[in-house]
Amino acid sequence: MKKTLIATAIAGAMSFSVAAQAAPVVYGNIQVAVDLENDLTAGDNGSTFGVKGENAMEGGLTSFYKIEADVNAAAAKSADSSATGDDANAFMVGDQAYMGVKGDFGQVLVGSKDTLINDFVQDVVYTPEALKGAHTGVSGASEVAQLQYTGDFDGVKVGASVQLDGDEQAMQFVAALPVGAMTVSAGFDSVEGDIAAAVSLPVDALTVGAKLEMTEADDMIIAASASMDYSNGNVYGIVSMSDAKDQTNVAFGATYSVASNMYVYGEFGSGDADLKENLAGTYVGAALVF
């Protein structure tokens, strides 16, 4: 029955407006990193493969969609083994999949996607290539299906979401507004009343970002970064402090473009390698985007 309904819907959409249908965009990247502190171990560093697109609708609306999977460029495979049920060795694992509608009102989507606090606050601090990144306190509806709204009103961006996994149904509320050359953003997560705020300031080729996260678990996280675009890549530094873990981590790195769609990098960071978010290790690597 389900396949019949889908086929009927597709046929109806095609007969409604074939001219409005845009071809899907196939995209992805291949990333490999070498751990210089672990016997030159090479592994996948977040390779992805995805399909996305959008189609014009009546009334000035546009529908859009995206399906993205993590691809393991270092997946082990042999004749007598199977990756089934083992995400660590699986060749491909689902990451994001959502669909929605956008227009002058903003956009509404449903599906699995990064959280609003991740997009509005946590991403303000520079994300390194191979290092796991700055400490993160607010998680909320991460990596579950959610209903999400975002809108832009004269430069003031707002958003609200609710997770749809049938558990705690966490809600997140965010806002970002320009203050001179700066952008100030804040977010609230309903699971434990966690709050987060961030500031981003671009100055020519230099971008400075900082965030503060306060969690119900009495953890205060402060992180900051500075990155500079030198035409052929970026040079960056990151510092991250977690009060609950009584730890301050620092990292430095640089990227260099060897082609319009390929770059190499080197990174060094100090931290606790056992933590989910940390800046520990020494890596070199490469990424190709298509």
KAFENVEN-V171012 format. One record per residue. N is the residue number from 1. PHI is phi in radians with two decimals (NA if undefined). OMEGA is omega as a letter, one per 40 degrees, with the letter a starting at -180 (NA if undefined). Layout:
n;phi;omega
N;PHI;OMEGA
N;PHI;OMEGA
This chain:
n;phi;omega
1;NA;a
2;-1.06;a
3;-1.12;i
4;-1.12;i
5;-1.13;i
6;-1.11;i
7;-1.09;i
8;-1.11;i
9;-1.12;i
10;-1.12;i
11;-1.09;i
12;-1.15;i
13;-1.13;a
14;-1.16;a
15;-1.27;a
16;-1.19;a
17;-2.85;i
18;-1.16;a
19;-1.15;a
20;-1.45;a
21;-1.41;i
22;-1.70;a
23;-1.18;i
24;-1.09;i
25;-1.78;i
26;-1.67;a
27;-2.53;i
28;2.94;i
29;-2.76;i
30;-2.09;a
31;-2.26;i
32;-2.30;i
33;-2.15;i
34;-2.00;i
35;-1.48;a
36;-1.33;i
37;-1.76;a
38;-2.34;i
39;0.96;i
40;0.95;i
41;-1.28;i
42;-1.80;i
43;-2.74;i
44;-1.16;a
45;-2.21;i
46;1.82;i
47;-1.08;a
48;-2.40;i
49;-2.47;a
50;-2.63;i
51;-2.33;i
52;-2.53;i
53;3.14;i
54;-2.65;a
55;-2.35;i
56;-1.24;i
57;-2.17;i
58;-1.27;i
59;1.33;i
60;1.33;i
61;-1.67;i
62;-2.38;i
63;-1.59;a
64;-2.53;a
65;-2.71;i
66;-2.75;i
67;-2.27;a
68;-2.35;i
69;-2.22;i
70;-1.37;i
71;-1.98;a
72;-1.61;a
73;-1.25;a
74;-2.12;a
75;-1.11;i
76;-1.39;a
77;-2.58;i
78;-2.49;a
79;-1.15;a
80;-1.92;i
81;-2.34;a
82;-2.41;i
83;-1.51;a
84;-1.02;i
85;1.43;a
86;-2.20;a
87;-1.07;a
88;-1.14;a
89;-1.93;a
90;-1.17;a
91;-1.25;a
92;-2.49;i
93;-2.32;a
94;-1.05;a
95;-2.15;i
96;-2.16;i
97;-2.76;a
98;-2.66;i
99;-2.49;a
100;-2.98;i
101;-2.33;i
102;-2.34;i
103;-2.98;i
104;-1.10;a
105;-1.33;a
106;2.12;i
107;-2.50;i
108;-2.17;i
109;-2.43;i
110;-2.41;a
111;2.45;i
112;-1.57;a
113;-2.84;i
114;-0.99;a
115;-1.26;i
116;-1.15;i
117;-1.15;i
118;-1.08;a
119;-1.23;a
120;-1.51;a
121;-2.05;a
122;-1.16;a
123;-1.30;i
124;-1.12;i
125;-1.37;a
126;-0.96;i
127;-1.62;a
128;-1.21;a
129;-1.38;a
130;-1.79;i
131;-1.14;a
132;-1.28;i
133;1.97;a
134;-1.21;i
135;-1.01;i
136;-2.34;a
137;-1.84;a
138;-1.56;i
139;-2.04;i
140;1.05;a
141;-1.54;a
142;-1.07;i
143;1.04;i
144;-2.30;i
145;-1.10;a
146;-2.61;i
147;-1.78;a
148;-2.33;i
149;-2.16;i
150;-2.41;i
151;-2.58;i
152;-2.22;a
153;-2.10;i
154;0.96;i
155;1.61;i
156;-1.59;a
157;-1.73;i
158;-2.31;i
159;-2.79;i
160;-2.59;a
161;-2.62;i
162;-2.44;i
163;-1.34;a
164;-2.16;a
165;-1.69;i
166;1.37;a
167;-1.69;a
168;-1.50;a
169;0.85;i
170;-1.02;i
171;-2.02;i
172;-2.24;i
173;-2.27;a
174;-2.40;i
175;-2.70;i
176;-2.47;a
177;-2.44;i
178;-1.36;i
179;-2.27;a
180;1.16;i
181;-1.46;a
182;-1.53;i
183;-2.13;i
184;-1.88;a
185;-2.30;a
186;-2.62;i
187;-2.60;i
188;-2.33;i
189;-2.04;a
190;-1.42;a
191;-1.02;i
192;-2.26;i
193;1.28;a
194;-1.23;i
195;-2.25;a
196;-2.63;i
197;-2.57;a
198;-2.65;i
199;-2.35;i
200;-2.20;a
201;-2.41;i
202;-1.54;i
203;-2.30;a
204;1.00;a
205;-1.49;a
206;-1.76;i
207;-2.20;i
208;-1.97;i
209;-2.39;i
210;-2.58;i
211;-2.43;i
212;-2.35;i
213;-2.19;i
214;-2.09;a
215;-1.99;i
216;-1.11;i
217;-1.38;i
218;1.07;i
219;-1.86;i
220;-1.98;a
221;-2.01;i
222;-2.19;i
223;-2.51;i
224;-2.56;i
225;-2.61;i
226;-2.42;i
227;-2.35;a
228;-2.24;i
229;-1.49;a
230;-1.89;i
231;1.44;a
232;-1.71;a
233;2.81;a
234;-2.18;i
235;-2.02;a
236;-2.57;i
237;-2.46;a
238;-2.41;i
239;-2.26;a
240;-2.46;a
241;-2.23;i
242;-2.07;a
243;-1.18;a
244;-1.15;a
245;-1.54;i
246;0.86;a
247;-2.51;i
248;-2.14;a
249;-2.02;i
250;-2.32;i
251;-2.66;i
252;-2.39;i
253;-2.90;i
254;-2.68;i
255;-2.01;i
256;-2.50;a
257;-1.41;i
258;-1.77;i
259;-2.77;a
260;-1.10;a
261;-2.17;a
262;-2.53;i
263;-2.50;i
264;-2.09;a
265;-2.74;i
266;-2.43;a
267;-2.49;i
268;-2.42;i
269;-2.59;i
270;-1.96;a
271;2.95;i
272;-1.68;a
273;-1.15;a
274;-1.49;a
275;-1.41;i
276;-1.11;i
277;-1.91;i
278;-2.75;i
279;-2.15;a
280;-1.73;i
281;2.18;i
282;-2.30;a
283;-2.35;i
284;-2.25;a
285;-2.95;a
286;-2.56;i
287;-2.46;i
288;-2.15;a
289;-1.90;i
290;-2.36;NA
